[in-house]
Amino acid sequence: MADERGNYFEKRAGTDDARYHVVPGDKKDWAVKEEGKNPPLNTFDNKNEAIEDAKKRAEEAGSKAIIHSDSGEIEDQIEYDQ
């Protein structure tokens, strides 16, 4: 199942369907990642800055910003139509 999920994200990467995720970073920071791509597009010292960046990117792309908690669970999703 993990392979199917990875392929799903890889297919969406760089397309209009790619979504922007706010996730805990490697350190005590927050990262904005585009589905299917590494490394993060940007990192921030606080979650609110990361959320604003993800929302801006998603709005410009007509996509979705997905906000995760410290534990990685989805807290919120903000969808922007093209």
C-alpha positions in Angstrom: 0.0 0.0 0.0 2.9 2.4 0.8 4.1 2.0 -2.8 0.7 2.8 -4.2 0.6 5.9 -2.1 4.0 7.0 -3.2 3.1 6.5 -6.8 0.0 8.6 -6.3 1.9 11.5 -4.9 4.6 11.2 -7.6 1.9 11.4 -10.3 0.5 14.6 -8.7 3.9 16.3 -8.2 4.3 19.4 -10.4 0.8 19.2 -11.7 -2.2 21.5 -11.0 -3.4 18.8 -8.6 -0.2 19.0 -6.4 -1.1 20.1 -2.9 0.9 22.0 -0.4 1.4 20.5 3.1 2.4 22.2 6.3 4.3 19.6 8.3 6.6 19.5 11.3 10.2 19.9 10.1 13.3 17.9 11.0 14.2 20.3 13.8 11.8 22.5 15.8 10.6 24.2 12.7 7.7 23.9 10.2 8.0 23.0 6.6 5.9 23.6 3.5 6.1 20.6 1.1 4.6 20.1 -2.3 3.2 16.6 -2.7 5.7 14.2 -4.2 8.7 16.4 -3.9 11.6 16.7 -1.5 13.2 18.7 0.1 10.6 21.2 1.5 9.9 24.3 -0.5 10.5 26.4 2.6 10.9 26.2 6.3 9.7 28.5 9.0 10.3 29.1 12.7 6.6 29.0 13.5 3.6 27.2 12.2 1.5 30.3 11.3 4.2 31.6 8.9 4.2 28.1 7.2 0.4 28.1 6.9 0.4 31.5 5.3 3.0 30.4 2.7 1.2 27.2 1.9 -2.1 29.0 1.5 -0.5 31.5 -0.8 1.0 28.8 -3.0 -2.2 26.8 -3.0 -4.3 29.9 -4.0 -1.9 30.7 -6.8 -2.0 27.1 -8.1 -5.8 26.7 -7.6 -5.0 23.7 -5.4 -5.2 22.9 -1.7 -3.3 23.7 1.5 -3.2 20.8 4.0 -2.3 21.6 7.6 -0.8 18.9 9.8 -0.5 18.7 13.6 2.8 18.1 15.5 2.0 14.4 15.3 1.4 14.5 11.5 -2.4 14.2 11.5 -4.4 16.5 9.2 -5.9 19.4 11.2 -7.3 21.5 8.4 -7.6 21.7 4.6 -8.2 24.9 2.6 -9.2 24.4 -1.0 -8.7 27.0 -3.7 -10.5 26.6 -7.1 -8.8 27.7 -10.3 
